[in-house]
Amino acid sequence: MRASLSRLVPRGPTILALGALVGLAFPALAELVRPSMPAMIFVIVLGTLLRTDTKAVIAVLGRPALSVLLPVTVMVACPVLIGLLAHRLGLGAELALALVLATAAPPSSGTAAVARMLGLDGTVPLAVTLLCMALAPLRVPLLAGWFGGIGLSAFDLALRLALLVGGAEGVALLLRRCAGAQLDSHGEAVDRIVVAALLVFVIATMAGVRGQIEADWHGALLCLALAFACNLGLQCAGAALVPGALAERLTVGLILGNRNVGLVWSALGAAASPRMALFFAATQLPIYLTPRLIDMIISYARARKPS
């Protein structure tokens, strides 16, 4: 079993991409694992917190560009700009709010693990993710209310987000206090568990998507196009606007583009309309397909680099 999980990490980008396709190809399987979505989100967030290297995170937070500018861009600038653009394009209140909520979500909890899979530095994504997750219970409800609100009070949404994030933080703190040394020496095992949870989660998010595509393929195609445009646009913007080596720019792109939409989705529950749920499901495809693309870009860049 351990050997099988070990293969997940280096092959993670390909496996996660296949997971999305498996969920679409086998709707019954997606429906079977759908109830596990909140639990998988909890495991993913917990795994992220358990992989926290306090000294490395403090060092990152000591750089204003990474501790202030990048988190503000992720937490405020991106959702506000995307929301204004969505309204400008006349996408409708429902889809515009879905776009805002998706980009208001903190960076994907698996981004640090994915970065390590790709041979990138996972410390920066981890530090920014921790900051954004800590502020998510306050920030997401405020942005949701500003852009029209949902069928759920700001307090209830904040409480649900706080329980998801705070519960994982509490368990992580307890585990670190009781078994800190063992966790530090088994970091790769935590990564394997996170990747496995990501795989189950992405399959679960495809539940019902195939049926919605067949029932309204125009609407599904619009959601899919918006999800890819938003993700790739933010990733390209992050990679283009940040100076530095290719690896650093790709890392920032991952942080901006790949968001923990599942955290917000799980907190919303039944308050998410079918169209919003379809868009949230569509966002999972670029999240799990783009790491494979980035892997190809890195491999190409390394092949072109003179020895």
One Martini backbone bead per residue (centre of mass of N, CA, C, O) as a GRO file, in nm:
protein
  307
    1MET     BB    1   0.059   0.061  -0.022
    2ARG     BB    2   0.299   0.255   0.011
    3ALA     BB    3   0.409   0.214  -0.276
    4SER     BB    4   0.158   0.323  -0.419
    5LEU     BB    5   0.166   0.608  -0.288
    6SER     BB    6   0.452   0.687  -0.384
    7ARG     BB    7   0.364   0.716  -0.691
    8LEU     BB    8   0.187   0.976  -0.665
    9VAL     BB    9   0.388   1.212  -0.647
   10PRO     BB   10   0.552   1.207  -0.922
   11ARG     BB   11   0.253   1.145  -1.074
   12GLY     BB   12   0.042   1.356  -0.988
   13PRO     BB   13  -0.043   1.532  -1.236
   14THR     BB   14  -0.156   1.289  -1.398
   15ILE     BB   15  -0.352   1.169  -1.187
   16LEU     BB   16  -0.530   1.425  -1.146
   17ALA     BB   17  -0.621   1.446  -1.437
   18LEU     BB   18  -0.754   1.160  -1.446
   19GLY     BB   19  -0.961   1.202  -1.217
   20ALA     BB   20  -1.150   1.392  -1.373
   21LEU     BB   21  -1.210   1.186  -1.603
   22VAL     BB   22  -1.322   0.960  -1.426
   23GLY     BB   23  -1.564   1.119  -1.309
   24LEU     BB   24  -1.697   1.152  -1.595
   25ALA     BB   25  -1.696   0.845  -1.692
   26PHE     BB   26  -1.793   0.767  -1.372
   27PRO     BB   27  -2.068   0.863  -1.212
   28ALA     BB   28  -2.103   0.647  -0.989
   29LEU     BB   29  -1.834   0.700  -0.849
   30ALA     BB   30  -1.879   0.998  -0.788
   31GLU     BB   31  -2.133   0.951  -0.612
   32LEU     BB   32  -1.999   0.765  -0.401
   33VAL     BB   33  -1.771   1.000  -0.310
   34ARG     BB   34  -1.922   1.268  -0.250
   35PRO     BB   35  -1.956   1.262   0.073
   36SER     BB   36  -1.626   1.309   0.107
   37MET     BB   37  -1.555   1.608   0.056
   38PRO     BB   38  -1.522   1.738   0.341
   39ALA     BB   39  -1.308   1.532   0.437
   40MET     BB   40  -1.097   1.595   0.216
   41ILE     BB   41  -1.061   1.890   0.287
   42PHE     BB   42  -0.961   1.840   0.570
   43VAL     BB   43  -0.711   1.669   0.489
   44ILE     BB   44  -0.577   1.882   0.309
   45VAL     BB   45  -0.550   2.104   0.521
   46LEU     BB   46  -0.401   1.935   0.730
   47GLY     BB   47  -0.157   1.862   0.552
   48THR     BB   48  -0.062   2.151   0.515
   49LEU     BB   49  -0.014   2.210   0.821
   50LEU     BB   50   0.187   1.967   0.872
   51ARG     BB   51   0.400   2.101   0.647
   52THR     BB   52   0.497   2.314   0.838
   53ASP     BB   53   0.772   2.540   0.825
   54THR     BB   54   0.824   2.776   1.040
   55LYS     BB   55   1.095   2.905   0.952
   56ALA     BB   56   1.030   2.931   0.649
   57VAL     BB   57   0.772   3.099   0.681
   58ILE     BB   58   0.902   3.338   0.832
   59ALA     BB   59   1.096   3.410   0.603
   60VAL     BB   60   0.875   3.478   0.398
   61LEU     BB   61   0.723   3.693   0.585
   62GLY     BB   62   0.984   3.889   0.572
   63ARG     BB   63   0.868   3.944   0.280
   64PRO     BB   64   0.662   4.182   0.160
   65ALA     BB   65   0.590   4.060  -0.122
   66LEU     BB   66   0.479   3.785   0.029
   67SER     BB   67   0.317   3.905   0.298
   68VAL     BB   68   0.144   4.135   0.128
   69LEU     BB   69   0.114   4.162  -0.183
   70LEU     BB   70   0.027   3.871  -0.260
   71PRO     BB   71  -0.217   3.833  -0.065
   72VAL     BB   72  -0.376   4.082  -0.166
   73THR     BB   73  -0.404   3.981  -0.452
   74VAL     BB   74  -0.549   3.715  -0.382
   75MET     BB   75  -0.783   3.827  -0.176
   76VAL     BB   76  -0.872   4.103  -0.349
   77ALA     BB   77  -0.797   4.176  -0.643
   78CYS     BB   78  -0.901   3.928  -0.795
   79PRO     BB   79  -1.208   3.919  -0.715
   80VAL     BB   80  -1.274   4.211  -0.793
   81LEU     BB   81  -1.188   4.206  -1.091
   82ILE     BB   82  -1.357   3.960  -1.174
   83GLY     BB   83  -1.633   4.076  -1.089
   84LEU     BB   84  -1.629   4.329  -1.270
   85LEU     BB   85  -1.589   4.175  -1.536
   86ALA     BB   86  -1.845   4.000  -1.523
   87HIS     BB   87  -2.042   4.240  -1.526
   88ARG     BB   88  -1.935   4.367  -1.789
   89LEU     BB   89  -2.010   4.094  -1.960
   90GLY     BB   90  -2.296   3.984  -1.867
   91LEU     BB   91  -2.324   3.697  -1.688
   92GLY     BB   92  -2.457   3.742  -1.430
   93ALA     BB   93  -2.508   3.708  -1.096
   94GLU     BB   94  -2.445   3.405  -1.054
   95LEU     BB   95  -2.170   3.382  -1.206
   96ALA     BB   96  -2.030   3.622  -1.076
   97LEU     BB   97  -2.037   3.506  -0.787
   98ALA     BB   98  -1.885   3.246  -0.849
   99LEU     BB   99  -1.623   3.386  -0.934
  100VAL     BB  100  -1.570   3.532  -0.670
  101LEU     BB  101  -1.565   3.283  -0.481
  102ALA     BB  102  -1.336   3.133  -0.628
  103THR     BB  103  -1.124   3.385  -0.595
  104ALA     BB  104  -1.165   3.408  -0.274
  105ALA     BB  105  -1.031   3.169  -0.238
  106PRO     BB  106  -0.789   3.009  -0.134
  107PRO     BB  107  -0.541   2.850  -0.195
  108SER     BB  108  -0.474   2.553  -0.264
  109SER     BB  109  -0.389   2.308  -0.037
  110GLY     BB  110  -0.220   2.146  -0.276
  111THR     BB  111   0.001   2.341  -0.389
  112ALA     BB  112   0.251   2.261  -0.229
  113ALA     BB  113   0.250   1.965  -0.323
  114VAL     BB  114   0.256   2.026  -0.627
  115ALA     BB  115   0.518   2.187  -0.626
  116ARG     BB  116   0.691   1.949  -0.530
  117MET     BB  117   0.622   1.763  -0.770
  118LEU     BB  118   0.753   1.989  -0.977
  119GLY     BB  119   1.018   2.112  -0.823
  120LEU     BB  120   0.917   2.328  -0.637
  121ASP     BB  121   0.857   2.569  -0.408
  122GLY     BB  122   0.647   2.518  -0.113
  123THR     BB  123   0.669   2.766   0.086
  124VAL     BB  124   0.514   2.999  -0.043
  125PRO     BB  125   0.235   2.863  -0.077
  126LEU     BB  126   0.206   2.800   0.224
  127ALA     BB  127   0.217   3.086   0.343
  128VAL     BB  128  -0.017   3.208   0.175
  129THR     BB  129  -0.232   2.999   0.252
  130LEU     BB  130  -0.235   3.054   0.557
  131LEU     BB  131  -0.323   3.348   0.541
  132CYS     BB  132  -0.585   3.307   0.369
  133MET     BB  133  -0.726   3.103   0.558
  134ALA     BB  134  -0.740   3.283   0.815
  135LEU     BB  135  -0.923   3.512   0.644
  136ALA     BB  136  -1.171   3.374   0.505
  137PRO     BB  137  -1.413   3.409   0.718
  138LEU     BB  138  -1.413   3.727   0.649
  139ARG     BB  139  -1.373   3.776   0.336
  140VAL     BB  140  -1.584   3.605   0.178
  141PRO     BB  141  -1.851   3.727   0.291
  142LEU     BB  142  -1.790   4.021   0.203
  143LEU     BB  143  -1.770   3.965  -0.104
  144ALA     BB  144  -2.045   3.831  -0.137
  145GLY     BB  145  -2.209   4.082  -0.043
  146TRP     BB  146  -2.098   4.287  -0.253
  147PHE     BB  147  -2.193   4.070  -0.502
  148GLY     BB  148  -2.515   3.999  -0.371
  149GLY     BB  149  -2.519   3.736  -0.241
  150ILE     BB  150  -2.669   3.468  -0.054
  151GLY     BB  151  -2.852   3.188   0.089
  152LEU     BB  152  -2.654   3.314   0.323
  153SER     BB  153  -2.521   3.423   0.586
  154ALA     BB  154  -2.232   3.567   0.678
  155PHE     BB  155  -2.210   3.421   0.950
  156ASP     BB  156  -2.252   3.128   0.854
  157LEU     BB  157  -2.016   3.124   0.655
  158ALA     BB  158  -1.797   3.197   0.859
  159LEU     BB  159  -1.847   2.957   1.049
  160ARG     BB  160  -1.794   2.727   0.850
  161LEU     BB  161  -1.506   2.813   0.778
  162ALA     BB  162  -1.396   2.810   1.068
  163LEU     BB  163  -1.447   2.508   1.118
  164LEU     BB  164  -1.274   2.392   0.894
  165VAL     BB  165  -1.008   2.543   0.960
  166GLY     BB  166  -1.000   2.524   1.275
  167GLY     BB  167  -1.013   2.217   1.296
  168ALA     BB  168  -0.748   2.160   1.146
  169GLU     BB  169  -0.568   2.332   1.331
  170GLY     BB  170  -0.623   2.176   1.592
  171VAL     BB  171  -0.521   1.899   1.498
  172ALA     BB  172  -0.239   1.991   1.413
  173LEU     BB  173  -0.149   2.092   1.691
  174LEU     BB  174  -0.183   1.822   1.838
  175LEU     BB  175   0.007   1.651   1.657
  176ARG     BB  176   0.261   1.829   1.698
  177ARG     BB  177   0.274   1.792   2.007
  178CYS     BB  178   0.276   1.462   2.004
  179ALA     BB  179   0.427   1.423   1.680
  180GLY     BB  180   0.653   1.611   1.552
  181ALA     BB  181   0.897   1.431   1.474
  182GLN     BB  182   0.744   1.226   1.296
  183LEU     BB  183   0.637   1.431   1.090
  184ASP     BB  184   0.914   1.540   0.991
  185SER     BB  185   1.008   1.236   0.895
  186HIS     BB  186   0.702   1.214   0.722
  187GLY     BB  187   0.637   1.418   0.482
  188GLU     BB  188   0.580   1.232   0.234
  189ALA     BB  189   0.336   1.090   0.356
  190VAL     BB  190   0.159   1.341   0.364
  191ASP     BB  191   0.165   1.393   0.060
  192ARG     BB  192   0.029   1.127  -0.021
  193ILE     BB  193  -0.238   1.183   0.126
  194VAL     BB  194  -0.308   1.444  -0.023
  195VAL     BB  195  -0.316   1.325  -0.308
  196ALA     BB  196  -0.534   1.115  -0.248
  197ALA     BB  197  -0.747   1.327  -0.162
  198LEU     BB  198  -0.748   1.480  -0.429
  199LEU     BB  199  -0.846   1.246  -0.601
  200VAL     BB  200  -1.117   1.198  -0.460
  201PHE     BB  201  -1.223   1.488  -0.485
  202VAL     BB  202  -1.228   1.518  -0.798
  203ILE     BB  203  -1.425   1.288  -0.845
  204ALA     BB  204  -1.658   1.404  -0.668
  205THR     BB  205  -1.700   1.678  -0.834
  206MET     BB  206  -1.829   1.509  -1.090
  207ALA     BB  207  -2.096   1.490  -0.970
  208GLY     BB  208  -2.349   1.547  -1.215
  209VAL     BB  209  -2.201   1.674  -1.461
  210ARG     BB  210  -2.279   1.495  -1.697
  211GLY     BB  211  -2.586   1.551  -1.678
  212GLN     BB  212  -2.562   1.863  -1.717
  213ILE     BB  213  -2.432   1.850  -1.994
  214GLU     BB  214  -2.666   1.693  -2.134
  215ALA     BB  215  -2.892   1.909  -2.056
  216ASP     BB  216  -2.666   2.175  -2.070
  217TRP     BB  217  -2.412   2.235  -2.278
  218HIS     BB  218  -2.395   2.541  -2.292
  219GLY     BB  219  -2.362   2.599  -1.987
  220ALA     BB  220  -2.120   2.408  -1.943
  221LEU     BB  221  -1.931   2.544  -2.147
  222LEU     BB  222  -1.925   2.818  -2.007
  223CYS     BB  223  -1.811   2.724  -1.735
  224LEU     BB  224  -1.554   2.599  -1.852
  225ALA     BB  225  -1.442   2.851  -1.994
  226LEU     BB  226  -1.429   3.028  -1.737
  227ALA     BB  227  -1.245   2.846  -1.568
  228PHE     BB  228  -1.000   2.851  -1.763
  229ALA     BB  229  -0.972   3.158  -1.801
  230CYS     BB  230  -0.925   3.227  -1.503
  231ASN     BB  231  -0.689   3.043  -1.435
  232LEU     BB  232  -0.494   3.109  -1.673
  233GLY     BB  233  -0.496   3.414  -1.639
  234LEU     BB  234  -0.374   3.418  -1.350
  235GLN     BB  235  -0.121   3.254  -1.412
  236CYS     BB  236  -0.006   3.441  -1.629
  237ALA     BB  237   0.000   3.698  -1.461
  238GLY     BB  238   0.189   3.593  -1.240
  239ALA     BB  239   0.427   3.511  -1.435
  240ALA     BB  240   0.456   3.802  -1.575
  241LEU     BB  241   0.473   4.009  -1.315
  242VAL     BB  242   0.703   3.833  -1.200
  243PRO     BB  243   1.008   3.828  -1.109
  244GLY     BB  244   1.241   3.589  -1.223
  245ALA     BB  245   1.236   3.277  -1.230
  246LEU     BB  246   1.044   3.039  -1.363
  247ALA     BB  247   0.973   2.891  -1.099
  248GLU     BB  248   0.864   3.141  -0.946
  249ARG     BB  249   0.643   3.221  -1.153
  250LEU     BB  250   0.486   2.951  -1.148
  251THR     BB  251   0.418   2.960  -0.848
  252VAL     BB  252   0.249   3.219  -0.854
  253GLY     BB  253   0.047   3.114  -1.060
  254LEU     BB  254  -0.066   2.888  -0.883
  255ILE     BB  255  -0.170   3.067  -0.653
  256LEU     BB  256  -0.373   3.238  -0.828
  257GLY     BB  257  -0.532   3.001  -0.986
  258ASN     BB  258  -0.534   2.786  -0.749
  259ARG     BB  259  -0.826   2.713  -0.572
  260ASN     BB  260  -1.025   2.645  -0.275
  261VAL     BB  261  -1.331   2.580  -0.369
  262GLY     BB  262  -1.415   2.347  -0.179
  263LEU     BB  263  -1.432   2.514   0.080
  264VAL     BB  264  -1.667   2.699  -0.010
  265TRP     BB  265  -1.858   2.478  -0.107
  266SER     BB  266  -1.884   2.330   0.166
  267ALA     BB  267  -1.993   2.582   0.320
  268LEU     BB  268  -2.251   2.630   0.145
  269GLY     BB  269  -2.387   2.393   0.019
  270ALA     BB  270  -2.721   2.446  -0.054
  271ALA     BB  271  -2.659   2.754  -0.138
  272ALA     BB  272  -2.572   2.631  -0.395
  273SER     BB  273  -2.642   2.649  -0.698
  274PRO     BB  274  -2.642   2.462  -0.977
  275ARG     BB  275  -2.467   2.665  -1.141
  276MET     BB  276  -2.247   2.701  -0.927
  277ALA     BB  277  -2.174   2.401  -0.901
  278LEU     BB  278  -2.085   2.371  -1.193
  279PHE     BB  279  -1.857   2.576  -1.178
  280PHE     BB  280  -1.700   2.449  -0.945
  281ALA     BB  281  -1.648   2.187  -1.099
  282ALA     BB  282  -1.498   2.321  -1.341
  283THR     BB  283  -1.249   2.427  -1.169
  284GLN     BB  284  -1.111   2.144  -1.133
  285LEU     BB  285  -0.985   2.095  -1.407
  286PRO     BB  286  -0.754   2.312  -1.411
  287ILE     BB  287  -0.631   2.235  -1.138
  288TYR     BB  288  -0.559   1.923  -1.251
  289LEU     BB  289  -0.431   1.996  -1.543
  290THR     BB  290  -0.203   2.221  -1.519
  291PRO     BB  291   0.033   2.063  -1.385
  292ARG     BB  292   0.096   1.905  -1.644
  293LEU     BB  293   0.171   2.154  -1.811
  294ILE     BB  294   0.396   2.258  -1.625
  295ASP     BB  295   0.570   2.005  -1.647
  296MET     BB  296   0.625   2.047  -1.950
  297ILE     BB  297   0.760   2.326  -1.929
  298ILE     BB  298   0.993   2.240  -1.743
  299SER     BB  299   1.109   2.018  -1.926
  300TYR     BB  300   1.164   2.207  -2.166
  301ALA     BB  301   1.351   2.408  -2.017
  302ARG     BB  302   1.565   2.193  -1.935
  303ALA     BB  303   1.631   2.098  -2.228
  304ARG     BB  304   1.726   2.399  -2.319
  305LYS     BB  305   1.935   2.395  -2.113
  306PRO     BB  306   2.252   2.438  -2.077
  307SER     BB  307   2.514   2.217  -1.961
   0.00000   0.00000   0.00000
